[in-house]
C-alpha cells in the first residue's frame, strides 16, 4: 500500500507541480488534503467559478431564517462531496 501511495504522489507531482506548491503554501493544510484537492478537482480545472468550488467542497454559508422576526444562526453547509 505504501508503494502504491508513493507512486500516486509522484504521478500527481509530475502533472500538477505548480498547484501543489501553491496549495502547500497555505498554512495548516496537510499533504493528504492537498493531494485530495488536486485529484478530486482535476487541479481546479473542472470549476468555472469560486462558487462552484465552494459548493463542491461544502464551504457555502447557510442562513437560517424564518419569516422576518426569527433569525437563526448562520452555519457552513454540510452538503458536499464526501471525499473531502
N, C-alpha and C positions, 0 to 999 in steps of 0.2 A: 504494500500500500504506500509506503514511504517513497519507493522508487517511482511509482505512478504519479504521486503528488509532485515530486521533483521535476519529472518530465513535463507535467502540466504547467508548472511555474516557468520553466524555461521557454515553453512554447508561447505562453502569454507575454513574457518579456520580449521575445523576438518580434511579435506582431504589434504590441501596444506599449512599447517602452516609454514614449512621451506622456501618455495618460497615466501610467503607473507612477512616474516621477512626480507628476502634478498632484495626484491623489495622496501620495506619501508625504507631501509637504504639509498636509493638513494635520494639525496637532491632534493627538489622541485617537487616530484611526489606525486600526490594526491591519497587518498584512493580509490576513484572510478576508477581511471585509473589503479591502482594496481589490483583491483578485476577484471576488464575487461581483463587485460593482462593475468591473471592466467586462467580465464574461457575460453576466446577465443582461447588461445593457448594450452589448456589442460596441464597447468603447464609446458609449453615449450617442452612437450614430442612429439608433432607432427612434430617437425622440426629436421632434421639431421645435419644442419649446421647453422651458424650465418647468412649466405647469404639468406637462405630460410626465416628466421625470419625477416630480414630487408626488403625483397621483400614483405612479407605479410603485414608488418606494413607501407610500403611506405617510408622507410628511405634510399632508394638507391639513389645514385648520378646520375644525368643525365647530360651528357656532350653534349652541343650543338656545333656542328662543321659542317661547310660547306666547303668542299674542303680542301686545305692546307693553305690558307691565311686568311680566315674569321673564327674567333673563337667567339662564343657567350659565355655568362656567364654560369657557372655551377649552377645547382639547385637541390633541392630534388624532387624526383618523386612524382607525385600526384596520381599515380596508387597504390591503397592499399585497404585493407578491410575497408569498410565504417563505421564499428562499432567502429573504433579507433578514 
